[in-house]
Amino acid sequence: MPKEEFRLSPHDQLAGKTMIEYWRDGKFIAGIYPHRDGIRIVSKYLAGVDEESGFPPAAVIKLEVK
C-alpha cells in the first residue's frame, strides 16, 4: 500500500493563498486550491472524474500514477 499524505503550502502563483499538496510515496501527485467556481485540482496524473449522486453528492478524482 502506498504512503499517502496531504501537505499545506503557500500557493506559488497566488500570493497570500494556501494550497493542499497530495503526495504518494514521496512524489508530488496533485495540487488543490480555491477557484472562483469551487476548487481546482491540478495534476499531470489526472485520468478522469466520476460523480457520485448519493447524499451528499461527491466527485472522485481518478489519478493514474505510473
C-alpha positions, 0 to 999 in steps of 0.5 A, a space after each residue: 500500500 502506498 504512503 499517502 499524505 496531504 501537505 499545506 503550502 503557500 500557493 506559488 502563483 497566488 500570493 497570500 493563498 494556501 494550497 493542499 499538496 497530495 503526495 504518494 510515496 514521496 512524489 508530488 501527485 496533485 495540487 488543490 486550491 480555491 477557484 472562483 467556481 469551487 476548487 481546482 485540482 491540478 495534476 499531470 496524473 489526472 485520468 478522469 472524474 466520476 460523480 457520485 449522486 448519493 447524499 451528499 453528492 461527491 466527485 472522485 478524482 481518478 489519478 493514474 500514477 505510473 
